[in-house]
Amino acid sequence: MAGSGSSMLYSFLLFTVILSLQEMYRGKLASSELFTILGGFISSLLFMVSLTFIGNFQEACGMRTGWGAVILAEAVALIAASTVHRVCITTCFLFSAGLLYEINKISGMTLSKNESKTKRH
């Protein structure tokens, strides 16, 4: 399992690459309805990696993570989506909400597994 430092570095690098590619292909992503939806999905991936970066940064600093990290990551992703097309903002928000639900579900399952392992020993 990756530590918080390496995970923070990888998520920052992924954020940079995804944002650069999104800005390079901004014209193509805004050219049709399907590509506009794809632009929103790509922006929601920016939300996911920025949330990972912010969470790992807060963990490395010893601060408690919470909804502030989610709101900040969502704001960054929506601003990035707004550079492509107006509809990308809406689709980014919807895809990000779905990703956040799945991340929360996976986190809860992982936490319950770890708690059951510690109770056995």
N, CA, C and O atoms as a printed pandas DataFrame, in Angstrom:
     atom_number atom_name residue_name chain_id  residue_number  x_coord  y_coord  z_coord
0              1         N          MET        A               1    0.840   -1.172    0.000
1              2        CA          MET        A               1    0.000    0.000    0.000
2              3         C          MET        A               1    0.889    1.241    0.000
3              4         O          MET        A               1    1.895    1.291    0.708
4              5         N          ALA        A               2    0.521    2.218   -0.780
5              6        CA          ALA        A               2    1.322    3.431   -0.904
6              7         C          ALA        A               2    1.152    4.304    0.326
7              8         O          ALA        A               2    0.068    4.393    0.903
8              9         N          GLY        A               3    2.258    4.953    0.719
9             10        CA          GLY        A               3    2.199    5.880    1.839
10            11         C          GLY        A               3    1.565    7.186    1.404
11            12         O          GLY        A               3    1.319    7.409    0.219
12            13         N          SER        A               4    1.303    8.046    2.379
13            14        CA          SER        A               4    0.624    9.297    2.048
14            15         C          SER        A               4    1.514   10.212    1.220
15            16         O          SER        A               4    1.007   10.981    0.404
16            17         N          GLY        A               5    2.824   10.150    1.409
17            18        CA          GLY        A               5    3.725   11.005    0.638
18            19         C          GLY        A               5    3.777   10.631   -0.825
19            20         O          GLY        A               5    3.691   11.495   -1.697
20            21         N          SER        A               6    3.917    9.338   -1.098
21            22        CA          SER        A               6    3.966    8.921   -2.507
22            23         C          SER        A               6    2.606    9.057   -3.174
23            24         O          SER        A               6    2.525    9.396   -4.355
24            25         N          SER        A               7    1.545    8.798   -2.434
25            26        CA          SER        A               7    0.207    8.973   -2.989
26            27         C          SER        A               7   -0.067   10.438   -3.304
27            28         O          SER        A               7   -0.709   10.755   -4.305
28            29         N          MET        A               8    0.422   11.326   -2.448
29            30        CA          MET        A               8    0.253   12.758   -2.686
30            31         C          MET        A               8    1.009   13.173   -3.947
31            32         O          MET        A               8    0.495   13.949   -4.753
32            33         N          LEU        A               9    2.223   12.661   -4.119
33            34        CA          LEU        A               9    3.017   12.982   -5.305
34            35         C          LEU        A               9    2.352   12.461   -6.574
35            36         O          LEU        A               9    2.252   13.189   -7.561
36            37         N          TYR        A              10    1.899   11.213   -6.559
37            38        CA          TYR        A              10    1.262   10.632   -7.740
38            39         C          TYR        A              10   -0.034   11.347   -8.093
39            40         O          TYR        A              10   -0.327   11.557   -9.270
40            41         N          SER        A              11   -0.807   11.720   -7.089
41            42        CA          SER        A              11   -2.059   12.416   -7.386
42            43         C          SER        A              11   -1.786   13.810   -7.940
43            44         O          SER        A              11   -2.527   14.281   -8.803
44            45         N          PHE        A              12   -0.736   14.483   -7.461
45            46        CA          PHE        A              12   -0.380   15.786   -8.019
46            47         C          PHE        A              12    0.072   15.647   -9.473
47            48         O          PHE        A              12   -0.310   16.452  -10.322
48            49         N          LEU        A              13    0.879   14.632   -9.759
49            50        CA          LEU        A              13    1.330   14.418  -11.136
50            51         C          LEU        A              13    0.160   14.074  -12.058
51            52         O          LEU        A              13    0.086   14.575  -13.180
52            53         N          LEU        A              14   -0.753   13.223  -11.592
53            54        CA          LEU        A              14   -1.937   12.894  -12.388
54            55         C          LEU        A              14   -2.808   14.124  -12.619
55            56         O          LEU        A              14   -3.338   14.310  -13.715
56            57         N          PHE        A              15   -2.960   14.959  -11.603
57            58        CA          PHE        A              15   -3.735   16.188  -11.748
58            59         C          PHE        A              15   -3.126   17.070  -12.835
59            60         O          PHE        A              15   -3.839   17.607  -13.682
60            61         N          THR        A              16   -1.817   17.211  -12.804
61            62        CA          THR        A              16   -1.130   18.050  -13.794
62            63         C          THR        A              16   -1.301   17.505  -15.199
63            64         O          THR        A              16   -1.573   18.263  -16.129
64            65         N          VAL        A              17   -1.144   16.201  -15.364
65            66        CA          VAL        A              17   -1.272   15.590  -16.689
66            67         C          VAL        A              17   -2.706   15.695  -17.205
67            68         O          VAL        A              17   -2.920   16.063  -18.360
68            69         N          ILE        A              18   -3.692   15.375  -16.359
69            70        CA          ILE        A              18   -5.095   15.418  -16.792
70            71         C          ILE        A              18   -5.511   16.837  -17.146
71            72         O          ILE        A              18   -6.174   17.058  -18.159
72            73         N          LEU        A              19   -5.123   17.804  -16.314
73            74        CA          LEU        A              19   -5.477   19.192  -16.595
74            75         C          LEU        A              19   -4.811   19.697  -17.871
75            76         O          LEU        A              19   -5.434   20.422  -18.648
76            77         N          SER        A              20   -3.567   19.326  -18.092
77            78        CA          SER        A              20   -2.866   19.743  -19.308
78            79         C          SER        A              20   -3.526   19.163  -20.555
79            80         O          SER        A              20   -3.730   19.868  -21.543
80            81         N          LEU        A              21   -3.856   17.875  -20.504
81            82        CA          LEU        A              21   -4.510   17.254  -21.660
82            83         C          LEU        A              21   -5.900   17.834  -21.895
83            84         O          LEU        A              21   -6.317   18.012  -23.040
84            85         N          GLN        A              22   -6.615   18.129  -20.817
85            86        CA          GLN        A              22   -7.944   18.721  -20.967
86            87         C          GLN        A              22   -7.852   20.096  -21.629
87            88         O          GLN        A              22   -8.677   20.434  -22.478
88            89         N          GLU        A              23   -6.866   20.876  -21.247
89            90        CA          GLU        A              23   -6.722   22.205  -21.840
90            91         C          GLU        A              23   -6.206   22.124  -23.275
91            92         O          GLU        A              23   -6.550   22.967  -24.104
92            93         N          MET        A              24   -5.393   21.127  -23.571
93            94        CA          MET        A              24   -4.910   20.964  -24.944
94            95         C          MET        A              24   -6.051   20.610  -25.895
95            96         O          MET        A              24   -6.100   21.098  -27.024
96            97         N          TYR        A              25   -6.963   19.762  -25.433
97            98        CA          TYR        A              25   -8.070   19.298  -26.270
98            99         C          TYR        A              25   -9.381   19.994  -25.925
99           100         O          TYR        A              25  -10.454   19.424  -26.125
100          101         N          ARG        A              26   -9.309   21.206  -25.414
101          102        CA          ARG        A              26  -10.492   21.967  -25.014
102          103         C          ARG        A              26  -11.437   22.181  -26.192
103          104         O          ARG        A              26  -12.651   22.048  -26.034
104          105         N          GLY        A              27  -10.910   22.509  -27.362
105          106        CA          GLY        A              27  -11.747   22.728  -28.538
106          107         C          GLY        A              27  -12.472   21.472  -28.975
107          108         O          GLY        A              27  -13.647   21.521  -29.342
108          109         N          LYS        A              28  -11.775   20.346  -28.938
109          110        CA          LYS        A              28  -12.394   19.070  -29.317
110          111         C          LYS        A              28  -13.464   18.662  -28.304
111          112         O          LYS        A              28  -14.513   18.145  -28.688
112          113         N          LEU        A              29  -13.206   18.892  -27.012
113          114        CA          LEU        A              29  -14.174   18.509  -25.986
114          115         C          LEU        A              29  -15.443   19.356  -26.044
115          116         O          LEU        A              29  -16.505   18.906  -25.616
116          117         N          ALA        A              30  -15.343   20.560  -26.562
117          118        CA          ALA        A              30  -16.516   21.434  -26.656
118          119         C          ALA        A              30  -17.221   21.322  -28.002
119          120         O          ALA        A              30  -18.190   22.041  -28.248
120          121         N          SER        A              31  -16.749   20.427  -28.884
121          122        CA          SER        A              31  -17.266   20.394  -30.248
122          123         C          SER        A              31  -18.608   19.668  -30.397
123          124         O          SER        A              31  -19.374   19.988  -31.306
124          125         N          SER        A              32  -18.909   18.705  -29.531
125          126        CA          SER        A              32  -20.186   17.990  -29.664
126          127         C          SER        A              32  -20.732   17.672  -28.271
127          128         O          SER        A              32  -20.049   17.849  -27.263
128          129         N          GLU        A              33  -21.980   17.199  -28.242
129          130        CA          GLU        A              33  -22.627   16.897  -26.973
130          131         C          GLU        A              33  -21.920   15.777  -26.229
131          132         O          GLU        A              33  -21.710   15.868  -25.019
132          133         N          LEU        A              34  -21.552   14.721  -26.947
133          134        CA          LEU        A              34  -20.897   13.588  -26.313
134          135         C          LEU        A              34  -19.530   13.975  -25.755
135          136         O          LEU        A              34  -19.163   13.562  -24.655
136          137         N          PHE        A              35  -18.795   14.754  -26.503
137          138        CA          PHE        A              35  -17.488   15.201  -26.018
138          139         C          PHE        A              35  -17.618   16.171  -24.845
139          140         O          PHE        A              35  -16.736   16.229  -23.988
140          141         N          THR        A              36  -18.705   16.927  -24.802
141          142        CA          THR        A              36  -18.933   17.819  -23.673
142          143         C          THR        A              36  -19.183   17.011  -22.401
143          144         O          THR        A              36  -18.693   17.368  -21.330
144          145         N          ILE        A              37  -19.933   15.940  -22.518
145          146        CA          ILE        A              37  -20.147   15.049  -21.375
146          147         C          ILE        A              37  -18.830   14.397  -20.966
147          148         O          ILE        A              37  -18.557   14.245  -19.775
148          149         N          LEU        A              38  -18.018   14.014  -21.939
149          150        CA          LEU        A              38  -16.696   13.454  -21.658
150          151         C          LEU        A              38  -15.815   14.484  -20.939
151          152         O          LEU        A              38  -15.047   14.128  -20.044
152          153         N          GLY        A              39  -15.924   15.748  -21.327
153          154        CA          GLY        A              39  -15.184   16.809  -20.645
154          155         C          GLY        A              39  -15.581   16.929  -19.185
155          156         O          GLY        A              39  -14.731   17.179  -18.330
156          157         N          GLY        A              40  -16.861   16.754  -18.890
157          158        CA          GLY        A              40  -17.313   16.763  -17.502
158          159         C          GLY        A              40  -16.784   15.576  -16.721
159          160         O          GLY        A              40  -16.430   15.699  -15.549
160          161         N          PHE        A              41  -16.731   14.417  -17.382
161          162        CA          PHE        A              41  -16.187   13.233  -16.714
162          163         C          PHE        A              41  -14.697   13.400  -16.432
163          164         O          PHE        A              41  -14.215   13.021  -15.364
164          165         N          ILE        A              42  -13.975   13.966  -17.388
165          166        CA          ILE        A              42  -12.541   14.206  -17.185
166          167         C          ILE        A              42  -12.335   15.184  -16.029
167          168         O          ILE        A              42  -11.414   15.021  -15.229
168          169         N          SER        A              43  -13.183   16.185  -15.945
169          170        CA          SER        A              43  -13.083   17.134  -14.830
170          171         C          SER        A              43  -13.409   16.466  -13.503
171          172         O          SER        A              43  -12.851   16.842  -12.472
172          173         N          SER        A              44  -14.299   15.484  -13.510
173          174        CA          SER        A              44  -14.585   14.768  -12.268
174          175         C          SER        A              44  -13.393   13.897  -11.856
175          176         O          SER        A              44  -13.196   13.641  -10.668
176          177         N          LEU        A              45  -12.605   13.444  -12.822
177          178        CA          LEU        A              45  -11.360   12.753  -12.478
178          179         C          LEU        A              45  -10.386   13.721  -11.812
179          180         O          LEU        A              45   -9.638   13.343  -10.911
180          181         N          LEU        A              46  -10.405   14.982  -12.272
181          182        CA          LEU        A              46   -9.609   16.010  -11.596
182          183         C          LEU        A              46  -10.061   16.171  -10.157
183          184         O          LEU        A              46   -9.235   16.356   -9.263
184          185         N          PHE        A              47  -11.368   16.102   -9.923
185          186        CA          PHE        A              47  -11.904   16.167   -8.566
186          187         C          PHE        A              47  -11.346   15.031   -7.724
187          188         O          PHE        A              47  -10.938   15.246   -6.583
188          189         N          MET        A              48  -11.325   13.834   -8.271
189          190        CA          MET        A              48  -10.880   12.675   -7.512
190          191         C          MET        A              48   -9.398   12.773   -7.142
191          192         O          MET        A              48   -9.028   12.510   -5.997
192          193         N          VAL        A              49   -8.554   13.148   -8.098
193          194        CA          VAL        A              49   -7.129   13.205   -7.780
194          195         C          VAL        A              49   -6.800   14.418   -6.898
195          196         O          VAL        A              49   -5.884   14.347   -6.079
196          197         N          SER        A              50   -7.531   15.525   -7.052
197          198        CA          SER        A              50   -7.278   16.664   -6.171
198          199         C          SER        A              50   -7.775   16.366   -4.757
199          200         O          SER        A              50   -7.166   16.819   -3.788
200          201         N          LEU        A              51   -8.860   15.618   -4.621
201          202        CA          LEU        A              51   -9.324   15.202   -3.302
202          203         C          LEU        A              51   -8.298   14.286   -2.644
203          204         O          LEU        A              51   -8.052   14.390   -1.443
204          205         N          THR        A              52   -7.708   13.401   -3.416
205          206        CA          THR        A              52   -6.658   12.528   -2.891
206          207         C          THR        A              52   -5.455   13.350   -2.436
207          208         O          THR        A              52   -4.896   13.108   -1.366
208          209         N          PHE        A              53   -5.064   14.322   -3.255
209          210        CA          PHE        A              53   -3.927   15.169   -2.896
210          211         C          PHE        A              53   -4.201   15.957   -1.615
211          212         O          PHE        A              53   -3.369   15.986   -0.709
212          213         N          ILE        A              54   -5.364   16.592   -1.545
213          214        CA          ILE        A              54   -5.692   17.417   -0.380
214          215         C          ILE        A              54   -5.795   16.555    0.881
215          216         O          ILE        A              54   -5.307   16.939    1.944
216          217         N          GLY        A              55   -6.433   15.392    0.756
217          218        CA          GLY        A              55   -6.552   14.497    1.903
218          219         C          GLY        A              55   -5.205   14.016    2.406
219          220         O          GLY        A              55   -4.969   13.980    3.613
220          221         N          ASN        A              56   -4.318   13.646    1.489
221          222        CA          ASN        A              56   -2.994   13.192    1.901
222          223         C          ASN        A              56   -2.160   14.334    2.468
223          224         O          ASN        A              56   -1.373   14.130    3.392
224          225         N          PHE        A              57   -2.329   15.536    1.920
225          226        CA          PHE        A              57   -1.616   16.692    2.454
226          227         C          PHE        A              57   -2.063   16.991    3.874
227          228         O          PHE        A              57   -1.236   17.263    4.744
228          229         N          GLN        A              58   -3.369   16.940    4.112
229          230        CA          GLN        A              58   -3.880   17.188    5.457
230          231         C          GLN        A              58   -3.425   16.100    6.428
231          232         O          GLN        A              58   -3.128   16.378    7.590
232          233         N          GLU        A              59   -3.374   14.871    5.946
233          234        CA          GLU        A              59   -2.912   13.777    6.801
234          235         C          GLU        A              59   -1.432   13.934    7.136
235          236         O          GLU        A              59   -1.017   13.661    8.263
236          237         N          ALA        A              60   -0.635   14.373    6.161
237          238        CA          ALA        A              60    0.796   14.564    6.396
238          239         C          ALA        A              60    1.045   15.715    7.372
239          240         O          ALA        A              60    2.008   15.680    8.138
240          241         N          CYS        A              61    0.196   16.718    7.349
241          242        CA          CYS        A              61    0.341   17.860    8.270
242          243         C          CYS        A              61   -0.265   17.583    9.639
243          244         O          CYS        A              61   -0.076   18.369   10.567
244          245         N          GLY        A              62   -0.980   16.491    9.774
245          246        CA          GLY        A              62   -1.597   16.148   11.045
246          247         C          GLY        A              62   -2.947   16.796   11.259
247          248         O          GLY        A              62   -3.481   16.762   12.368
248          249         N          MET        A              63   -3.509   17.386   10.215
249          250        CA          MET        A              63   -4.832   17.998   10.348
250          251         C          MET        A              63   -5.914   16.965   10.083
251          252         O          MET        A              63   -5.664   15.926    9.472
252          253         N          ARG        A              64   -7.109   17.262   10.550
253          254        CA          ARG        A              64   -8.249   16.373   10.339
254          255         C          ARG        A              64   -8.883   16.685    8.987
255          256         O          ARG        A              64   -9.124   17.847    8.661
256          257         N          THR        A              65   -9.149   15.650    8.210
257          258        CA          THR        A              65   -9.812   15.854    6.927
258          259         C          THR        A              65  -11.317   15.879    7.146
259          260         O          THR        A              65  -11.832   15.293    8.099
260          261         N          GLY        A              66  -12.007   16.565    6.251
261          262        CA          GLY        A              66  -13.459   16.659    6.389
262          263         C          GLY        A              66  -14.073   17.180    5.101
263          264         O          GLY        A              66  -13.516   17.022    4.014
264          265         N          TRP        A              67  -15.227   17.802    5.250
265          266        CA          TRP        A              67  -15.954   18.290    4.081
266          267         C          TRP        A              67  -15.268   19.473    3.415
267          268         O          TRP        A              67  -15.528   19.759    2.246
268          269         N          GLY        A              68  -14.402   20.157    4.133
269          270        CA          GLY        A              68  -13.674   21.272    3.532
270          271         C          GLY        A              68  -12.807   20.820    2.368
271          272         O          GLY        A              68  -12.693   21.521    1.364
272          273         N          ALA        A              69  -12.201   19.653    2.503
273          274        CA          ALA        A              69  -11.380   19.104    1.415
274          275         C          ALA        A              69  -12.244   18.779    0.203
275          276         O          ALA        A              69  -11.835   18.999   -0.937
276          277         N          VAL        A              70  -13.432   18.257    0.453
277          278        CA          VAL        A              70  -14.341   17.911   -0.645
278          279         C          VAL        A              70  -14.791   19.168   -1.378
279          280         O          VAL        A              70  -14.819   19.200   -2.608
280          281         N          ILE        A              71  -15.139   20.192   -0.625
281          282        CA          ILE        A              71  -15.616   21.433   -1.247
282          283         C          ILE        A              71  -14.505   22.100   -2.048
283          284         O          ILE        A              71  -14.747   22.593   -3.150
284          285         N          LEU        A              72  -13.283   22.120   -1.503
285          286        CA          LEU        A              72  -12.163   22.714   -2.217
286          287         C          LEU        A              72  -11.843   21.944   -3.493
287          288         O          LEU        A              72  -11.616   22.547   -4.542
288          289         N          ALA        A              73  -11.823   20.612   -3.409
289          290        CA          ALA        A              73  -11.544   19.797   -4.589
290          291         C          ALA        A              73  -12.636   19.969   -5.646
291          292         O          ALA        A              73  -12.348   20.012   -6.842
292          293         N          GLU        A              74  -13.879   20.067   -5.203
293          294        CA          GLU        A              74  -14.984   20.261   -6.151
294          295         C          GLU        A              74  -14.893   21.630   -6.816
295          296         O          GLU        A              74  -15.159   21.756   -8.011
296          297         N          ALA        A              75  -14.523   22.645   -6.063
297          298        CA          ALA        A              75  -14.380   23.985   -6.641
298          299         C          ALA        A              75  -13.277   24.015   -7.693
299          300         O          ALA        A              75  -13.433   24.639   -8.743
300          301         N          VAL        A              76  -12.173   23.350   -7.416
301          302        CA          VAL        A              76  -11.077   23.289   -8.394
302          303         C          VAL        A              76  -11.530   22.566   -9.664
303          304         O          VAL        A              76  -11.241   23.013  -10.774
304          305         N          ALA        A              77  -12.239   21.449   -9.496
305          306        CA          ALA        A              77  -12.707   20.688  -10.659
306          307         C          ALA        A              77  -13.737   21.471  -11.467
307          308         O          ALA        A              77  -13.721   21.423  -12.697
308          309         N          LEU        A              78  -14.629   22.190  -10.794
309          310        CA          LEU        A              78  -15.645   22.963  -11.520
310          311         C          LEU        A              78  -15.026   24.140  -12.258
311          312         O          LEU        A              78  -15.476   24.483  -13.351
312          313         N          ILE        A              79  -14.009   24.761  -11.687
313          314        CA          ILE        A              79  -13.318   25.840  -12.386
314          315         C          ILE        A              79  -12.605   25.294  -13.617
315          316         O          ILE        A              79  -12.619   25.923  -14.675
316          317         N          ALA        A              80  -11.985   24.133  -13.483
317          318        CA          ALA        A              80  -11.332   23.516  -14.643
318          319         C          ALA        A              80  -12.357   23.135  -15.706
319          320         O          ALA        A              80  -12.083   23.265  -16.899
320          321         N          ALA        A              81  -13.531   22.668  -15.290
321          322        CA          ALA        A              81  -14.577   22.307  -16.244
322          323         C          ALA        A              81  -15.131   23.531  -16.950
323          324         O          ALA        A              81  -15.530   23.457  -18.112
324          325         N          SER        A              82  -15.155   24.661  -16.247
325          326        CA          SER        A              82  -15.704   25.877  -16.859
326          327         C          SER        A              82  -14.829   26.412  -17.989
327          328         O          SER        A              82  -15.303   27.188  -18.819
328          329         N          THR        A              83  -13.578   26.014  -18.032
329          330        CA          THR        A              83  -12.716   26.462  -19.131
330          331         C          THR        A              83  -13.020   25.731  -20.420
331          332         O          THR        A              83  -12.626   26.184  -21.494
332          333         N          VAL        A              84  -13.715   24.608  -20.334
333          334        CA          VAL        A              84  -14.038   23.830  -21.538
334          335         C          VAL        A              84  -15.391   24.247  -22.105
335          336         O          VAL        A              84  -15.478   24.673  -23.257
336          337         N          HIS        A              85  -16.454   24.124  -21.296
337          338        CA          HIS        A              85  -17.813   24.411  -21.770
338          339         C          HIS        A              85  -18.710   24.555  -20.546
339          340         O          HIS        A              85  -18.414   24.000  -19.488
340          341         N          ARG        A              86  -19.800   25.293  -20.686
341          342        CA          ARG        A              86  -20.721   25.488  -19.565
342          343         C          ARG        A              86  -21.388   24.195  -19.131
343          344         O          ARG        A              86  -21.622   23.983  -17.941
344          345         N          VAL        A              87  -21.694   23.332  -20.086
345          346        CA          VAL        A              87  -22.354   22.073  -19.744
346          347         C          VAL        A              87  -21.404   21.150  -18.985
347          348         O          VAL        A              87  -21.850   20.306  -18.207
348          349         N          CYS        A              88  -20.108   21.304  -19.203
349          350        CA          CYS        A              88  -19.125   20.491  -18.484
350          351         C          CYS        A              88  -19.201   20.724  -16.982
351          352         O          CYS        A              88  -18.884   19.826  -16.201
352          353         N          ILE        A              89  -19.614   21.907  -16.570
353          354        CA          ILE        A              89  -19.731   22.199  -15.145
354          355         C          ILE        A              89  -20.799   21.298  -14.514
355          356         O          ILE        A              89  -20.579   20.706  -13.457
356          357         N          THR        A              90  -21.938   21.206  -15.167
357          358        CA          THR        A              90  -23.033   20.383  -14.646
358          359         C          THR        A              90  -22.667   18.904  -14.644
359          360         O          THR        A              90  -22.877   18.211  -13.649
360          361         N          THR        A              91  -22.122   18.423  -15.754
361          362        CA          THR        A              91  -21.781   17.000  -15.824
362          363         C          THR        A              91  -20.643   16.670  -14.869
363          364         O          THR        A              91  -20.608   15.576  -14.306
364          365         N          CYS        A              92  -19.719   17.597  -14.681
365          366        CA          CYS        A              92  -18.639   17.385  -13.711
366          367         C          CYS        A              92  -19.208   17.250  -12.309
367          368         O          CYS        A              92  -18.786   16.377  -11.550
368          369         N          PHE        A              93  -20.155   18.099  -11.960
369          370        CA          PHE        A              93  -20.758   18.036  -10.631
370          371         C          PHE        A              93  -21.472   16.701  -10.421
371          372         O          PHE        A              93  -21.351   16.090   -9.359
372          373         N          LEU        A              94  -22.214   16.252  -11.432
373          374        CA          LEU        A              94  -22.952   14.988  -11.307
374          375         C          LEU        A              94  -22.009   13.787  -11.226
375          376         O          LEU        A              94  -22.195   12.906  -10.387
376          377         N          PHE        A              95  -20.999   13.751  -12.097
377          378        CA          PHE        A              95  -20.031   12.653  -12.046
378          379         C          PHE        A              95  -19.239   12.686  -10.736
379          380         O          PHE        A              95  -18.932   11.632  -10.179
380          381         N          SER        A              96  -18.910   13.868  -10.245
381          382        CA          SER        A              96  -18.163   13.988   -8.989
382          383         C          SER        A              96  -18.987   13.487   -7.812
383          384         O          SER        A              96  -18.453   12.854   -6.901
384          385         N          ALA        A              97  -20.287   13.767   -7.829
385          386        CA          ALA        A              97  -21.153   13.264   -6.759
386          387         C          ALA        A              97  -21.181   11.736   -6.771
387          388         O          ALA        A              97  -21.148   11.107   -5.713
388          389         N          GLY        A              98  -21.240   11.142   -7.952
389          390        CA          GLY        A              98  -21.193    9.687   -8.056
390          391         C          GLY        A              98  -19.862    9.115   -7.593
391          392         O          GLY        A              98  -19.825    8.106   -6.890
392          393         N          LEU        A              99  -18.769    9.762   -7.988
393          394        CA          LEU        A              99  -17.453    9.304   -7.542
394          395         C          LEU        A              99  -17.295    9.430   -6.034
395          396         O          LEU        A              99  -16.725    8.548   -5.392
396          397         N          LEU        A             100  -17.793   10.514   -5.471
397          398        CA          LEU        A             100  -17.698   10.711   -4.033
398          399         C          LEU        A             100  -18.489    9.643   -3.283
399          400         O          LEU        A             100  -18.041    9.153   -2.247
400          401         N          TYR        A             101  -19.654    9.282   -3.796
401          402        CA          TYR        A             101  -20.447    8.216   -3.181
402          403         C          TYR        A             101  -19.676    6.900   -3.195
403          404         O          TYR        A             101  -19.624    6.196   -2.187
404          405         N          GLU        A             102  -19.077    6.572   -4.336
405          406        CA          GLU        A             102  -18.335    5.312   -4.441
406          407         C          GLU        A             102  -17.078    5.323   -3.578
407          408         O          GLU        A             102  -16.743    4.309   -2.967
408          409         N          ILE        A             103  -16.381    6.453   -3.519
409          410        CA          ILE        A             103  -15.187    6.553   -2.679
410          411         C          ILE        A             103  -15.565    6.375   -1.218
411          412         O          ILE        A             103  -14.863    5.693   -0.471
412          413         N          ASN        A             104  -16.672    6.984   -0.807
413          414        CA          ASN        A             104  -17.136    6.850    0.571
414          415         C          ASN        A             104  -17.517    5.406    0.882
415          416         O          ASN        A             104  -17.234    4.911    1.974
416          417         N          LYS        A             105  -18.152    4.732   -0.064
417          418        CA          LYS        A             105  -18.558    3.345    0.141
418          419         C          LYS        A             105  -17.332    2.430    0.272
419          420         O          LYS        A             105  -17.284    1.566    1.147
420          421         N          ILE        A             106  -16.353    2.630   -0.603
421          422        CA          ILE        A             106  -15.132    1.818   -0.549
422          423         C          ILE        A             106  -14.362    2.102    0.738
423          424         O          ILE        A             106  -13.821    1.186    1.357
424          425         N          SER        A             107  -14.315    3.357    1.135
425          426        CA          SER        A             107  -13.627    3.721    2.373
426          427         C          SER        A             107  -14.291    3.070    3.574
427          428         O          SER        A             107  -13.609    2.585    4.476
428          429         N          GLY        A             108  -15.600    3.058    3.590
429          430        CA          GLY        A             108  -16.321    2.419    4.697
430          431         C          GLY        A             108  -16.080    0.923    4.763
431          432         O          GLY        A             108  -15.927    0.364    5.849
432          433         N          MET        A             109  -16.045    0.266    3.602
433          434        CA          MET        A             109  -15.776   -1.169    3.589
434          435         C          MET        A             109  -14.352   -1.465    4.053
435          436         O          MET        A             109  -14.126   -2.420    4.796
436          437         N          THR        A             110  -13.397   -0.654    3.619
437          438        CA          THR        A             110  -12.010   -0.855    4.018
438          439         C          THR        A             110  -11.839   -0.618    5.508
439          440         O          THR        A             110  -11.116   -1.357    6.176
440          441         N          LEU        A             111  -12.493    0.400    6.030
441          442        CA          LEU        A             111  -12.405    0.705    7.455
442          443         C          LEU        A             111  -13.019   -0.410    8.294
443          444         O          LEU        A             111  -12.474   -0.764    9.340
444          445         N          SER        A             112  -14.137   -0.965    7.856
445          446        CA          SER        A             112  -14.771   -2.035    8.627
446          447         C          SER        A             112  -13.931   -3.312    8.589
447          448         O          SER        A             112  -13.907   -4.059    9.567
448          449         N          LYS        A             113  -13.239   -3.574    7.471
449          450        CA          LYS        A             113  -12.340   -4.725    7.403
450          451         C          LYS        A             113  -11.188   -4.566    8.381
451          452         O          LYS        A             113  -10.830   -5.507    9.090
452          453         N          ASN        A             114  -10.606   -3.366    8.416
453          454        CA          ASN        A             114   -9.478   -3.124    9.320
454          455         C          ASN        A             114   -9.907   -3.211   10.773
455          456         O          ASN        A             114   -9.150   -3.711   11.604
456          457         N          GLU        A             115  -11.097   -2.740   11.098
457          458        CA          GLU        A             115  -11.581   -2.821   12.479
458          459         C          GLU        A             115  -11.840   -4.256   12.894
459          460         O          GLU        A             115  -11.584   -4.623   14.041
460          461         N          SER        A             116  -12.346   -5.078   11.976
461          462        CA          SER        A             116  -12.608   -6.467   12.328
462          463         C          SER        A             116  -11.293   -7.242   12.506
463          464         O          SER        A             116  -11.234   -8.171   13.312
464          465         N          LYS        A             117  -10.248   -6.874   11.772
465          466        CA          LYS        A             117   -8.958   -7.520   11.938
466          467         C          LYS        A             117   -8.331   -7.165   13.273
467          468         O          LYS        A             117   -7.716   -8.017   13.914
468          469         N          THR        A             118   -8.476   -5.933   13.696
469          470        CA          THR        A             118   -7.882   -5.518   14.971
470          471         C          THR        A             118   -8.642   -6.100   16.164
471          472         O          THR        A             118   -8.045   -6.310   17.219
472          473         N          LYS        A             119   -9.917   -6.360   16.026
473          474        CA          LYS        A             119  -10.691   -6.935   17.119
474          475         C          LYS        A             119  -10.319   -8.413   17.350
475          476         O          LYS        A             119  -10.401   -8.906   18.476
476          477         N          ARG        A             120   -9.912   -9.110   16.286
477          478        CA          ARG        A             120   -9.544  -10.521   16.408
478          479         C          ARG        A             120   -8.244  -10.704   17.181
479          480         O          ARG        A             120   -8.079  -11.695   17.892
480          481         N          HIS        A             121   -7.327   -9.760   17.047
481          482        CA          HIS        A             121   -5.989   -9.931   17.648
482          483         C          HIS        A             121   -5.901   -9.326   18.993
483          484         O          HIS        A             121   -4.848   -9.384   19.628
